């Protein structure tokens, strides 16, 4: 009797799994419609932002357009207010969120994330050619700059041993100018923003190895849209393996920040 009950339970579980899989037509819907609609904040350089002529550009734009090309679907970008972006996703205003979205436990309870495709966080940047500072731990007793009100301030305060002074700037570019002029030993900055500044002025700055804090970026889907997430994830994996993601990364950041072995 007990064995029969166990067999029945297994059969029912398998049946539910098959039904759930059959009801997930998210990839087929996108494929049949011929388009993948993506929600984003279109004022987030260098992930996704508007040029002066209104053209949408950025790392995420290039990466997603390549995914669409490989999947045979058109990418349709849907700008949206960031504070309600998850609600808009779950209200089916678009198919996914691809916009440098940090993976957090709170968000994972509401959406289905891909694996991280970029590791973000706070890093320390020094002037090119600085041979005295090899890691953030060696900023003890040094003058460090951060953008006022940014997560970089708390990251700089967390350094042990501590810097002698933390100077706050209205903008990151002002801090980088003081770094270039020698008034700072380092700037603590968001990794993505820092790589963007370094790529824009090659030969002026270099990032110290490692992260002071870690924040992984992922592409977010509705919880039920497993088949669509798996299709996009497999395509991203292939792009990492064949070097395409690295190529896109070097275009925007001057180096490959998509390689998990370097995180």
C-alpha positions in Angstrom: 0.0 0.0 0.0 2.8 2.4 1.0 4.7 1.6 -2.2 1.5 2.3 -4.3 1.1 5.6 -2.6 4.7 6.5 -3.2 4.4 5.6 -6.9 1.2 7.6 -7.2 2.9 10.7 -5.6 5.8 10.4 -8.0 3.5 10.1 -11.0 1.5 13.2 -9.8 4.7 15.2 -9.3 5.9 14.3 -12.8 2.5 15.2 -14.2 2.6 18.6 -12.5 6.1 19.2 -13.8 5.1 18.4 -17.3 2.0 20.6 -17.1 4.1 23.5 -15.7 6.6 23.1 -18.5 3.9 22.9 -21.1 2.2 26.0 -19.8 5.5 28.0 -20.1 5.3 29.2 -23.6 7.3 32.3 -23.0 10.1 31.5 -25.5 7.6 30.3 -28.1 5.6 33.5 -27.7 8.7 35.7 -28.3 9.8 33.5 -31.2 6.3 33.6 -32.8 6.0 37.4 -32.3 9.5 37.9 -33.7 10.5 40.3 -31.0 11.9 40.5 -27.5 10.8 43.6 -25.6 13.3 44.8 -23.0 12.6 47.4 -20.2 15.4 49.8 -19.2 16.3 53.2 -17.8 17.7 54.9 -20.9 19.9 57.3 -18.9 22.4 54.9 -17.4 25.8 55.3 -19.1 27.6 53.2 -20.1 25.0 50.4 -19.9 22.2 52.1 -21.8 21.9 55.8 -22.6 20.9 58.3 -25.4 23.5 60.1 -27.5 22.9 63.7 -28.4 21.1 62.6 -31.6 18.7 60.4 -29.5 20.3 57.1 -30.5 20.3 54.4 -27.8 23.7 53.0 -27.1 25.6 51.2 -24.4 27.1 47.9 -23.3 23.7 46.3 -22.6 22.3 47.6 -25.9 25.1 45.9 -27.9 24.9 42.7 -25.9 21.1 42.3 -26.1 21.1 43.2 -29.8 23.6 40.4 -30.5 21.4 38.0 -28.5 18.4 39.0 -30.6 20.4 38.5 -33.8 21.4 35.0 -32.7 17.9 34.1 -31.6 16.4 35.5 -34.8 14.2 38.1 -33.1 14.0 41.9 -33.1 15.0 43.7 -29.9 12.4 46.3 -28.9 13.6 48.8 -26.2 11.0 50.1 -23.7 12.2 52.9 -21.5 10.5 52.9 -18.1 10.8 54.4 -14.6 13.3 52.4 -12.7 11.5 52.6 -9.3 8.7 50.6 -10.8 10.6 48.5 -13.3 9.8 45.1 -11.6 6.1 45.9 -11.3 6.1 46.8 -15.0 7.8 43.5 -15.9 5.3 41.5 -13.9 2.5 43.5 -15.5 3.8 42.2 -18.9 4.8 45.6 -20.2 8.0 44.0 -21.5 9.6 40.5 -21.5 12.7 41.2 -19.4 14.8 43.9 -17.8 18.3 44.2 -19.2 19.9 47.3 -17.7 22.7 46.7 -15.3 20.3 45.3 -12.7 22.0 44.2 -9.4 21.0 40.7 -8.3 19.7 41.0 -4.7 17.8 38.5 -2.5 14.9 40.9 -2.4 14.7 41.1 -6.2 15.2 37.3 -6.5 12.0 36.8 -4.6 10.1 38.7 -7.3 11.9 37.9 -10.6 14.0 35.2 -12.3 17.6 36.2 -12.9 20.1 34.9 -15.3 23.6 34.1 -14.0 25.7 37.3 -13.5 27.0 38.6 -16.8 29.1 41.4 -15.2 30.4 41.8 -11.7 29.9 45.3 -10.5 30.8 46.9 -7.2 33.2 49.5 -5.9 36.9 49.5 -7.0 39.9 51.7 -6.4 41.5 53.6 -9.4 44.9 55.1 -9.3 47.0 57.1 -11.8 48.6 55.1 -14.6 52.1 54.1 -13.7 51.6 54.2 -9.9 54.0 51.5 -8.7 53.5 52.1 -5.0 49.9 51.1 -4.7 49.1 47.5 -5.7 45.8 46.9 -3.9 43.1 48.8 -2.0 44.6 47.7 1.3 47.7 49.9 0.5 45.6 53.1 0.6 46.1 53.3 4.3 47.2 56.9 5.2 46.5 58.1 1.6 44.0 60.7 0.3 41.1 59.1 -1.5 38.3 60.7 -3.5 34.7 59.6 -3.9 31.5 61.0 -5.4 29.4 62.6 -2.7 26.3 60.5 -1.6 27.4 57.5 -3.6 28.0 53.9 -2.4 31.7 54.6 -2.9 31.8 56.7 0.3 30.8 53.8 2.5 33.2 51.5 0.5 36.0 53.9 1.2 35.1 54.1 4.9 35.2 50.3 5.1 38.9 50.1 4.0 41.1 48.7 6.7 43.6 50.2 7.4 41.8 53.5 6.7 42.9 56.3 4.3 44.1 59.5 6.0 41.4 61.5 4.3 38.3 60.9 2.1 37.4 63.8 -0.1 33.9 64.1 -1.5 33.2 65.5 -4.9 30.0 66.6 -6.6 30.8 64.3 -9.6 33.1 61.5 -10.4 34.8 63.4 -13.3 35.9 66.1 -10.8 37.5 63.4 -8.6 39.3 61.9 -11.6 40.7 65.3 -12.6 42.2 65.6 -9.1 43.6 62.1 -9.4 45.2 63.0 -12.7 46.7 66.2 -11.2 48.1 64.3 -8.2 45.9 65.8 -5.5 44.5 62.3 -4.8 46.2 58.9 -4.5 43.0 57.0 -5.6 39.4 57.4 -6.5 36.9 54.8 -5.1 34.2 54.4 -7.7 31.5 52.1 -9.1 33.3 49.5 -11.3 31.2 50.1 -14.4 31.5 53.9 -14.2 35.2 53.7 -13.4 35.9 51.4 -16.4 34.0 53.8 -18.6 36.1 56.8 -17.4 39.3 54.8 -17.9 38.3 53.7 -21.4 37.5 57.3 -22.3 41.0 58.5 -21.3 43.3 55.6 -22.1 46.7 55.7 -20.5 45.6 58.0 -17.6 44.2 55.6 -15.0 44.3 52.0 -13.9 42.0 50.0 -11.7 43.5 48.1 -8.7 42.8 44.4 -8.8 39.8 43.1 -7.0 36.6 44.6 -5.6 36.0 46.5 -2.4 32.4 45.5 -2.6 30.6 43.1 -5.0 27.4 43.6 -6.9 26.5 41.2 -9.7 24.4 42.2 -12.7 21.8 39.9 -14.2 19.0 39.9 -16.7 15.6 39.7 -15.0 12.5 37.7 -16.3 9.1 36.9 -14.8 9.3 33.9 -12.5 7.1 31.8 -14.8 9.1 32.5 -18.0 11.7 29.8 -17.5 12.0 28.7 -21.1 12.7 32.3 -22.3 15.3 32.8 -19.5 17.0 29.6 -20.4 17.2 30.5 -24.1 18.7 33.9 -23.4 21.1 32.4 -20.8 22.3 29.8 -23.3 23.0 32.6 -25.8 24.9 34.7 -23.3 27.0 31.7 -22.4 27.8 31.1 -26.0 28.8 34.8 -26.4 31.1 34.6 -23.4 32.7 31.4 -24.7 33.3 32.7 -28.2 34.7 36.0 -27.0 31.8 38.2 -28.2 30.9 39.5 -24.8 34.6 40.3 -24.2 34.8 42.2 -27.4 31.7 44.3 -26.5 33.1 44.8 -23.0 36.5 46.1 -24.3 34.5 48.6 -26.5 32.9 50.2 -23.5 35.3 49.5 -20.6 38.6 49.0 -22.3 38.9 45.5 -20.9 36.9 42.3 -20.5 34.7 42.6 -17.3 32.4 39.7 -18.4 34.9 36.9 -17.6 33.8 35.1 -14.4 37.4 33.8 -13.8 38.5 37.4 -13.2 35.8 38.2 -10.5 
